[in-house]
Amino acid sequence: MIRVLLADDEAMIRAGVAAILAADEGIEVVAEAADGREAIERARSTRPDVALLDIRMPRLDGLSAAAEIRKLVPETAVIILTTFGEDAYIARALGDGASGFLLKSGDPRELIAGVRAVAEGAAFLSPKVAQRVIAQLPAGKLSRGAAAREQVAALTEREREVLALVGSGLSNADIAKKLFVVEGTVKAYVSAILNRLGAKNRVQAAIVAYEAGLVA
């Protein structure tokens, strides 16, 4: 059973998200919070598998709450809920360990898929969110796409294959099944990929995969 903490200052949104998650028998909402401070307290007391956080909340915003939860309860994966009006803030969460980004207006199936993916240790980016995140990232001397392709070119063929699957939101276990290797081998590949890309986490690696065109 995947245990979820749901934090949003709008009771109707919480009720709607909880109803969607309840459709999956393998997911249980174990705690709810109406602001960032309460979300941190609930995370510490219930230690959920996944914390689903709105960005704009009173007392403490979702991004700050996400960073604090990752420090205090590192076993809890964090998904950020966003709207298109808030996407400029998402890049800030990349360095704070968020594992997923979902649109409130997105397909309900994406919500369930995202919760399941991050609970299994994968990264999950709603395709529309990924496009907006990439657009918000600062440009360097090369275009972001060209820079990403240059980074990816330094990887081995197998590492590029694994990176594409990471970008698609697959967990290590799923990648292992797809490539017919043991999970420990996938972990070694992912670790090497993060190191060679200079990425702090799977989400940053997934962004590179998107930018390089490895993921549609």
N, C-alpha and C positions, 0 to 999 in steps of 0.2 A: 504493500500500500504506500503510495506517495503522499506524504503529509505536506499540506500547503498553508502558508500564512498569506492572507490577502489584506492589503492595505490600500485604502482609497478613502478620501474624505466625503465622498458622495455615497450615501447608503444605497441608493438605487443601483449605482454601478456595482457596488459590492455584491448586491443581491443577484444581479444579472450574471456577473462573472462566476459566482458561486454556483448558480443554476447550471451554467455551461459545464463547469468542472464536475458537477454531480452526475452528469450523463455518462461519465467514465467510472466504472466500478472500481478501478484501481487508483483513483485519486480521492483524497479526503481533505476538505478545508478544516483545519484543526484550530485556527485562530483568525480573528479579524482585527483590524486597527483602523482608526479614523485619522491618524496623523503620524508623522515620522517618529516622534518620540515613543508613542505607543507601539509602533511597529517594532522598534528595537527591543522594548520590554517584552513583547509577545514572543519575539524570536529567541530571546534569552531563556524564557520560561518554557517554551514548547519545543525549541530546537527542531524546526520543520526541515524537510528535505529541500523545499523551494519557498522562497519569499517572492511574492508577486506584488510589486510596488508601483503605485502611481507616482508621477514626477512631482506634481504640484499638490502639496499637502500643508496644512498649518503646523506651527511649532517647529517642524523640521521637514525640509523637502525630501522627496524620494531618493534623489541622488546621494545626498548626505547620509540618509538612513541606510542606503545600500552599502556605502563604504564602511559605516560603523558595524553593520551586521556582518560583513565579510571579515572584519577584524575580530569581533567578539564570538561569532559562531561560524567559523570557517567551513564547517561541513554543510552549511546552508547555501545553496545556489540561489542567485538573484536574477529575476526577470524584471525589466523595466517596462511599464505600460506607458504608452505615449500617444499623442495626437500629432498631426502634421504641424500644428502650430508650436510644438515644443521640441521639434527634432534638433534644433540648434544645440540643445543641452546634452544630447545623447553622447557625443564624443567624450564629454567629461567622465562619463561612467566607464568608458573603455579601460582606463587605467585603474579603476577602483574595483575591478573584478566582476562586473556584471556579466552573466552568461547568456542573456537573451534580451531581445527587444521586440515588443509586440505592439500592434496598433489596437486601440480600443474599438475602432470601427472595422477591424479585420474579420476574416472568416473565423467563426467559432472553432472550427477544426484546427486552425493554426494555434489557438490558445492551448488546446489539449496536447497537440503535438509538441509545442514549445515546452510545456511543463514536463512532459515525459522525457524530452531530449535532455534538458539541463539536469534533471534528476539522475540521469544515467551518465552525467559527466560531459555531455556534449555542449556545443554552443548552438543557439538557435536565433536566426535573424529573419524576421518577416521580410520577404523580398522587397516590398515597398520601403520598409524602414531602412534596409541595407542601402538602397539607392540614395536615400536622403542623407544617411550618415556619411556615405562616401562624398557626397556633394558638399558637406559641411567641413570636411577635413581640409586643413590648410595645404595649399599647393607648394611644391618645391621648385627647383630649377627645371625638373622634368615634369611632365603631366603625371598625375597620380597613376593613371593606367600604365604609362610607360615605365615609371619607377617600379610599380608592382611586378610588371613583366620581367624587368631586369632582376629583381630579387628572386622571382620564381625560376628564372633561367639557371640560377646557381644551384638549384636543387636537383637531385637525381630524379630519374623518371618515376621511380616508385614513390619518392617523397612528394612529387607533384600530384600523383594519384591519391595519396593519403590526404594531402592538403585540400584537394577538391572535395573529398568526402567529408572532411572536417567542415568545410564551407557549406556543405549541404545539410549540416546539422546532425550528422551521424555520431553516435557514441563510439568509444573504442571497441566495445563488444560488437556493435553492428559492422564497423569497418573490418574487424577480424573475420567475421562471417562472410562478408562480401569478397574479401581478398584471399580467403582460405588460409589464414595464418592464425597463430595464437595471439591472444590479447596482449601479452607481454611484448610481443614484437611490435604491435601497433603503438603501444605506449612509448617504446624506444624511438620509433619514427616520429611521433608527435613531439617528443622532447627535443629531438634533433632539429625538427622543422622550426619550432619556436625559437631555438637558439640561433639558427642560421638567419631567420627573418628578423631577429631582434624583437620578437613579439612577447608581451607579458603574459598573454593568456590565449585561449582558443578563439575568443571573439576577435581579437586583433588579427590573428592568423586568418580567420574567416573573411575579414574585411579585405585582406591582401588577395585572397582567393577570388573574391568578387571583382576587385579592381583589375586583376590580371586576366579576367575572363575565363577562369576555371569553372565558375559557377554561373549558370544562366540567370 
